[in-house]
Amino acid sequence: MDDDDADYMQGSDDEDYGFDYSDGDDGDEAGSADVENMYYTAKSKKEDDPEQALKEFTTIVTQEEEKGEKGDWGFKALKQSTKLLFLHLHRPADALNTYTHLLTYTKSAVTRNYAEKTINGILDYVGGGKGGPVEVDVLERFYQVTKDSLEEAKNDRLSVKTNLKLAKLWLDRKEYARGDSDDQSQKGTQLLEIYALEIQMHNETRNYKKLKEIYNASNNVRSAIPHPRIMGIIKECGGKMWMGERQWNRASEDFFESFRNYDEAGSQQRIQVLKYLVLANMLTGSEVNPFDSQETKPYKNDIQIKAMTDLVDAYQRREVHAAEKILRDNRATIMDDSFIRSYIGELLRSLRTQYLIDLIKPYTRLELSFLAKQLNVDKEEVEELLIELILEGRVEGKIDQVAMRLELDKKQSLEKKRYAALDKWTDALESVHSAVVGKNSGGGSSLGGGRAVDFPEFGYDSRADRY
């Protein structure tokens, strides 16, 4: 007895196993025994003589149907014939015909659970390519006849599972154009499962517009208790979507939710998503260590995470050279992930920018070659960073492109501070004037009993009445 027969003998979880005792008919019993013997004889020939086995399985079905019956031995014979044609004889079109015939038996010949196990098993090896490459249209027809049969039988549960299996098949085969689901009638948990598959598909094709639509739709599903792995998938893809839009904070929030759900589900994907969370957190410029939370702390010393924790430490200390060394020494755990790698350049640019700002503070003039050497990059990149900082107003100065030198305008910076102080002084004098005018007109003073006004920017201290 193989696994197929074992499944059948286990029967259904929800079927009634009653036994009818009667005098019976010796002829019927003999006939049943003959069919059983024919079945196992045919089955023993599957490996050595598949064509002969196929003929004998076909004979079982024919004899059964000639009696106007559709019984369990006919169903089992059709199941074996489908496998033979698909896996051994590599005739998928003929296998489809046999499978279509088998589906007519699922209504009454066998228990519902056994029928579902059989259908799932056949679709698994058809979609899994176990019989060799199969044309896409043949695959579609296998799924279409299955869906038609299930709709006729009103088996909504298996129909949804079949749709999910088909969506997963297109995802694995990268047949993205075929993956769109037009069935919006499913609710709750099953709908989230479909959304999770669609989101993965749109994420891989970088169709962020469609991904965002599905992501928003998934957030609007209320009546569902999804498996945490499903929410882990949705939030992971959501985090990647926000990263693409440079919304680091929202990405960080979604990656945290994804990590939490994967962790609850016991999925190893939690480690990868934790790396994404660390990356997003650094790009926000946050000084908060992502491993300070109760959920992430247990993974701080994980061998796959250690490199990321070291990177966080280097980033928060603005040690650009240490960060670069960590990336070089941990290529397998950091840089081999294409998603992380696509943002490392931006992370290093942010770190180099901060390092550069701190480096130039004490100086009024610096050679670009000196800065390039300190940052371990070429002069062109240093120049580009400085231009960006000057345009953003984060550095006061200009670049002498002939001498290839940065000239910082400390005087201009000081003058700006003086003008700001003068503005503040002028505002304060206007307040004093208004208070005096108000007092002379009988309106009282707003200075609280003539309290003196100090101008520390200009060295005036009212308590000493001197500058």
C-alpha positions, 0 to 999 in steps of 0.5 A: 500500500503506497501513500495514496492508498494510506490517505484513502484508508485514513478516510475523512475527518468529518465522515460517518463510518457506519457499517451496514450488515446484511446477508449480501451478495456473494457475486458482488463480493467476488466482483469487488475482490476481482476489481481490487486484485485488478487494481493492485496488479496494475499498480505493480506494473507502474514502474516496469510497464507503465503502458500496460498498467495504464490499460489495466487501470482503464479497464477497471474504470470501463467495467465499473461505468458499464455497470452504471457505477462510479465507485472508489476503485474507479476513482483510484484507477483514474488517479493512478492513470493521471499520475502515470500519464503525467509523471512517467509517460510525460503526456500532460494533455492526456493526463488532463483528460484523465484528471477531468474524468476523475473530477466527476467522481468527487461528487459521490464516489469518495469522501470529501476529504479524500477528494480534496487530498487527491486534487491538492496532490495532483495540482502540486505535482503538476504545478511543481514540474515533477513531470518535466516542463509543461506548457503554460496553457496546459497548467491553466487548463488543469486549474480551470477544470478544477475550479469549474468542478469545485464551483459546481460542487459549491466547495468554496474552501477548496476553491479559494485554496486552489486560487491561492495555489495558482497564484503561488504557481505564477509567482514561483514561475515569474508569470506575473502578468497572469497573477492578478486576482479578479475575485473580490468576493472573498472575505477576511482571512482568505482574502488576506492570503490572496493579498499577501501573494499579490503583494509579493508578486508586485514587489518582485516586479517593482510595480509599486503603484499596484503594490500600494493599492493592494497594501492599502486594501489589506489594511482595510480588511477588518474581519480576519484572524490571519496567520502571523506569517501572512501579516509578516509578508504584507508588512515586509512588502509594505516596508520595502514599498516605503523604502522605495518612497524614501519614507524611512520612518514608515518603513521602519514601523512596517518592518518592525510589525513584520519582524514581530509577526514572523517571530510569532510564526517562528519563521526564519524570515524574521532575521532578514526583516530585522536587518531591514528594520536596522537599515531603515532605522539608520536611514531615519537618522534616529539615535534610538538603538533598534535593539533596545526593544523587548522584541528585538533584544534577544536577537542582538547577539545572533550570529547573522545580526551581529554585523548589523548591530556593529554597523549601528554602533559605528553609524551612531558614533559617526565612524565612517571607516569602521562602518566601511570595514564592517560592510567589507568583512560581512559581505555574506550577511549584509551585502549579498542581500540585493535589497540591503545593498541597494540602500547601502550607498545612501547609508554611507552617503549620509554617514560621510556627510555627517563625518564631513560636517564634523571634520570641517568645523575647526577650519576656514580653508581645506584642500579637497584632496585632504578631505577625500583622503580622510573620507577614503573617496575620490575628490569628485565625490567630496566635491559633490557632497560639499556642493549639496551641503552648501546648497542646503545651507548646512555649510557656509562657504564656497568651493574654489574649483581652480585650486580645488579648495573649500573656503569656509565663510566664518565671518558671514556666519558670524554676521548672520548671528549678529543680525539675528541678535539685532532683530531680537533686540529690535523686537524687545525695544518695540515691546518696551516702547509699547509698554511705556506708551500704554502706561502713560495713557493709563493702560498700565505696564506690561513689563511686570513692575518695570522689570529690566530687559537683558540683551546678553547677545551684546554683553548687557546685564541689567542687574549690573547696569553695565555692558 
